[in-house]
Amino acid sequence: MNCSREALLLYAVTDRKWLAPGERLADKVSEAIDGGATFVQLREKHFDRDAFVAEARELKALCATRNVPFVVNDDVSIAMECGADGVHVGQSDMEAHDVRALIGDRMILGVSAQTVEQAVAAEKCGADYLGVGAVFPTGSKDDADAVSLDTLRAICAAVSIPVVAIGGITLENLPSLSGTGICGVAVISAIFAQEDIRAASSALAAESRMVVRSLDR
């Protein structure tokens, strides 16, 4: 599956806490893709394994029909079992080189990084892309360390793999990431907490495209 810079333009990270009773996560992800989401990560912290695998398989099938890369957060075994395109791990999860050894060369490996040193090490261990943040305060991850825009720029300059900014990103603050060197943004509530998910994704994708192109101006 493609993990090009273009595929990472608008990276949607799921969060089922925004679902109303009776709503299905797959339907909300479909709306996000309709609006312009180009990459999907399934993030579940409180599901039992069977429910997690079932949901992962459903989202994988959906994303496959739309030609959108699909990765699982943290759980390498579930990513492999459901046939996900890849897995994303943080600094406190399994070591990147161990993950690469398990998943082989065909699956996408994303790694979170907060420093230049972590970013360079992740690339050497086989990461295909980096998720860097939190670039703004966020309520989605209470233990997320802040990453300054200067550090974000330094990370983008230090590695050759794509970098996605994450953490507290909204349509309003997204323009301040212009010129950093990122290839896209990863968002949770800016998509899934919105009343009109399709419209929110469309606006974010358009703004992210402007930000990414800012280096070429």
DOLO-164565 format. One line per field, with one value per residue (C-alpha): x, y negated, z. Coordinates in pm, 1 decimal. Layout:
<sites>
px = (X  ...)
py = (Y  ...)
pz = (Z  ...)
</sites>
This chain:
<sites>
px = (0.0  118.6  270.3  362.2  369.5  43.2  -127.8  -53.1  -213.1  -509.7  -454.9  -773.5  -728.9  -1046.8  -1204.0  -1531.9  -1611.6  -1767.8  -2019.0  -2381.4  -2587.2  -2653.2  -2384.1  -2115.8  -1749.7  -1723.1  -1994.1  -1809.5  -1481.0  -1657.7  -1782.1  -1429.0  -1292.9  -1573.9  -1464.2  -1096.1  -925.1  -635.6  -514.0  -691.4  -561.0  -776.5  -706.5  -881.9  -774.7  -1062.3  -1189.8  -1147.5  -943.9  -1228.1  -1417.0  -1097.0  -1016.5  -1371.5  -1368.7  -1022.6  -1132.1  -1438.0  -1236.5  -966.2  -1228.9  -1378.9  -1044.7  -941.6  -1247.0  -1151.3  -777.1  -694.2  -411.7  -530.3  -310.7  -370.3  -240.5  -0.2  -114.6  110.6  -59.4  -403.2  -265.0  -124.7  -434.0  -677.8  -460.3  -404.6  -173.5  44.1  86.2  173.5  373.6  473.1  796.0  656.8  539.7  741.5  1075.9  1053.6  1319.2  1138.1  811.8  977.5  1120.7  771.0  576.1  834.5  887.6  539.1  351.6  363.8  540.7  461.6  645.2  574.5  862.6  911.3  1281.4  1527.7  1711.9  1397.2  1309.2  1649.2  1651.7  1304.3  1405.5  1712.0  1490.3  1271.7  991.0  801.5  669.2  674.6  393.8  533.4  357.7  176.1  224.3  -68.0  -236.7  -465.3  -731.7  -713.3  -394.4  -332.9  34.4  130.4  450.3  459.6  673.1  764.9  736.4  1114.9  1158.5  905.6  1105.2  1428.7  1280.0  1150.7  1497.6  1674.0  1489.1  1403.6  1076.7  742.8  646.5  289.3  208.9  -34.6  -184.4  -452.3  -469.1  -779.3  -884.4  -803.5  -446.4  -344.3  -206.2  59.5  226.0  313.3  678.7  764.3  819.6  534.8  352.2  20.4  -165.9  -319.2  -639.7  -900.6  -1161.6  -1120.0  -1291.9  -1481.4  -1617.3  -1772.8  -2141.1  -2065.1  -1767.8  -1760.8  -1748.1  -1487.9  -1262.6  -1300.8  -1200.2  -905.7  -780.2  -791.7  -609.2  -353.7  -281.9  -213.6  19.0  213.5  253.7  378.9  739.6  721.7  618.0)
py = (0.0  -347.6  -558.9  -854.2  -1209.1  -1274.8  -984.9  -1147.2  -1484.1  -1439.4  -1158.4  -1069.6  -905.8  -745.3  -807.3  -634.4  -859.9  -1100.9  -840.2  -895.4  -591.9  -371.4  -530.6  -314.8  -409.9  -274.2  -514.7  -810.6  -701.2  -672.3  -1031.0  -1146.3  -980.7  -1131.4  -1472.0  -1426.1  -1209.4  -1034.1  -801.3  -626.9  -504.3  -291.7  -391.6  -189.4  -194.0  -15.5  256.2  625.5  809.9  975.4  647.3  468.7  727.6  720.6  342.7  341.1  585.6  374.7  54.9  228.9  348.3  0.7  -170.6  87.3  5.7  -361.4  -307.0  -475.3  -335.2  -186.0  -133.4  -14.7  -205.9  -24.9  337.4  512.8  851.6  709.1  511.7  832.9  1041.4  802.6  747.7  379.2  187.2  105.9  14.4  -300.4  -281.5  -537.7  -579.1  -378.2  -90.7  183.5  70.0  -30.5  214.4  500.0  399.5  389.0  735.6  867.6  698.6  728.0  481.8  474.6  318.5  -51.4  -146.5  -480.8  -598.8  -884.9  -1120.9  -1430.6  -1501.4  -1503.9  -1212.7  -1001.0  -1089.1  -995.9  -670.7  -579.5  -633.9  -415.2  -143.1  -134.8  -382.5  -487.3  -807.5  -999.3  -1143.5  -1445.6  -1624.2  -1739.6  -2060.6  -2224.7  -2145.8  -1846.4  -1676.2  -1352.7  -1235.9  -1357.0  -1255.3  -1408.9  -1613.4  -1951.7  -1988.1  -2339.5  -2448.3  -2493.8  -2130.0  -2026.0  -2212.0  -2054.8  -1705.8  -1761.2  -1879.2  -1587.4  -1298.0  -1197.9  -1020.0  -1205.4  -1386.5  -1436.5  -1691.4  -1581.8  -1717.3  -1979.1  -2071.5  -2260.2  -2439.5  -2767.3  -2689.9  -2471.3  -2767.1  -2831.1  -2503.7  -2656.8  -2631.5  -2360.0  -2090.7  -1859.6  -1656.9  -1655.8  -1665.6  -1399.5  -1493.2  -1333.5  -1570.9  -1819.5  -1551.5  -1310.2  -1560.9  -1771.1  -1766.7  -1752.1  -1518.7  -1533.2  -1913.4  -1926.4  -1684.2  -1878.2  -2205.1  -2046.6  -1876.5  -2202.0  -2393.9  -2116.4  -2126.0  -2498.3  -2445.0  -2167.5  -2377.2  -2676.8  -2555.6  -2581.3  -2944.8)
pz = (0.0  -87.7  190.2  -25.6  104.5  -78.1  99.9  436.2  360.6  595.6  843.0  1033.1  1373.5  1506.2  1844.6  1920.2  2216.3  1966.7  1847.7  1942.8  2048.2  1748.2  1530.2  1370.1  1349.8  995.2  879.4  1031.0  874.3  539.1  576.6  658.5  345.6  139.9  262.1  189.5  451.7  278.3  555.0  845.9  1179.7  1409.4  1768.7  2038.9  2401.8  2575.4  2337.4  2408.1  2149.0  1959.3  1919.4  1817.9  1550.2  1413.1  1390.6  1234.4  966.1  887.1  854.0  652.4  404.1  383.2  328.9  69.6  -142.5  -127.3  -185.5  146.2  361.9  691.0  997.7  1351.8  1651.0  1884.9  1845.7  1595.4  1629.7  1551.5  1258.3  1114.1  1193.2  1026.1  719.7  791.0  561.8  859.0  1223.3  1414.0  1737.4  1998.1  2189.3  2481.4  2261.0  2093.5  1950.7  1585.9  1466.8  1643.7  1478.1  1137.1  1195.6  1269.5  990.4  713.7  431.6  282.2  573.5  659.9  982.1  1143.2  1453.0  1692.3  1764.7  1978.4  1921.3  1633.8  1794.2  1812.8  1454.2  1314.2  1511.7  1387.3  1027.2  1073.9  1223.1  914.2  980.4  667.0  821.1  1149.3  1358.4  1542.4  1826.5  2018.5  1821.8  2005.9  2339.1  2301.9  2507.1  2308.5  2475.9  2828.6  2839.4  2504.4  2529.9  2360.1  2047.5  1938.9  1577.7  1574.7  1674.4  1412.5  1146.6  1270.0  1253.4  900.4  796.4  966.2  801.3  446.7  530.7  546.5  866.0  984.1  1256.0  1526.4  1844.9  1895.0  1527.0  1416.0  1101.0  1275.6  1388.7  1094.9  890.6  1154.9  1046.8  708.8  618.7  868.3  607.1  706.0  442.1  625.1  953.9  1176.7  1354.9  1578.0  1715.1  1428.7  1220.1  1441.6  1695.0  1421.4  1336.1  962.4  931.7  553.8  547.9  824.9  638.5  315.9  480.0  661.7  346.6  152.9  428.0  474.0  102.0  126.9  424.4  252.6  -61.0  138.2  114.2  -263.6  -265.6)
</sites>
